[in-house]
């Protein structure tokens, strides 16, 4: 997760420096920055959505594991009590 954050920070820094040092007018530079910021925003939103989806999948898996474990424990408890 940290490497993704550093990748994004590095990409933003590189894009900003490349844009600032490009030989073009301020109006074009601002337009280019705005366009790139929008692209990054959309990419970040997509990755965030993927992260939430992955987290939901992990949650479901964990819940299933807990339910299976509870069934096994309850099954053992019932069989233990039936011997008494």
C-alpha positions in Angstrom: 0.0 0.0 0.0 2.9 2.4 0.8 4.5 1.7 -2.5 1.3 2.7 -4.3 1.2 5.9 -2.4 4.9 6.7 -3.2 4.2 5.8 -6.9 1.3 8.3 -6.9 3.4 11.0 -5.2 6.3 10.4 -7.6 4.0 10.6 -10.6 2.5 13.8 -9.4 5.8 15.4 -8.7 7.2 14.3 -12.1 4.2 15.6 -13.9 4.3 18.9 -12.1 8.0 19.4 -12.7 7.7 18.4 -16.4 4.8 20.7 -16.9 6.4 23.7 -15.1 9.6 23.4 -17.1 7.8 22.9 -20.5 8.2 25.9 -22.9 4.6 27.0 -23.3 2.3 29.7 -22.2 0.8 29.9 -18.8 -2.7 29.4 -20.1 -1.6 26.2 -21.9 0.3 25.0 -18.8 -2.7 25.6 -16.5 -5.0 23.8 -19.0 -2.5 20.9 -19.1 -2.3 20.8 -15.3 -6.1 20.8 -15.0 -6.4 17.9 -17.5 -3.7 15.9 -15.8 -5.2 16.5 -12.3 -8.6 15.3 -13.6 -7.0 12.1 -15.1 -5.2 11.4 -11.7 -8.5 12.0 -9.8 -10.3 9.5 -12.0 -7.5 7.0 -11.6 -7.4 7.4 -7.9 -11.2 7.0 -7.7 -11.0 3.8 -9.7 -8.2 2.4 -7.5 -10.1 3.4 -4.4 -13.2 1.6 -5.6 -11.0 -1.5 -6.4 -9.6 -1.3 -2.9 -13.1 -1.1 -1.3 -14.2 -4.1 -3.4 -11.2 -6.1 -2.3 -11.8 -5.2 1.3 -15.5 -6.3 0.9 -14.3 -9.6 -0.5 -11.9 -10.1 2.4 -14.7 -9.3 4.8 -17.0 -11.9 3.2 -14.2 -14.5 3.3 -13.5 -13.8 6.9 -17.2 -14.0 7.8 -17.4 -17.4 6.0 -14.4 -18.7 7.8 -15.8 -17.6 11.2 -19.2 -19.2 10.4 -17.4 -22.5 9.3 -15.3 -22.5 12.5 -18.4 -21.8 14.6 -20.3 -24.7 12.9 -17.4 -27.0 13.6 -17.1 -26.0 17.2 -20.9 -26.3 17.7 -20.8 -29.7 15.9 -18.1 -30.9 18.3 -19.9 -29.4 21.3 -23.1 -31.2 20.3 -21.4 -34.5 19.7 -19.5 -34.1 23.1 -22.8 -33.5 24.9 -24.5 -36.5 23.2 -21.8 -38.8 24.8 -22.6 -37.6 28.3 
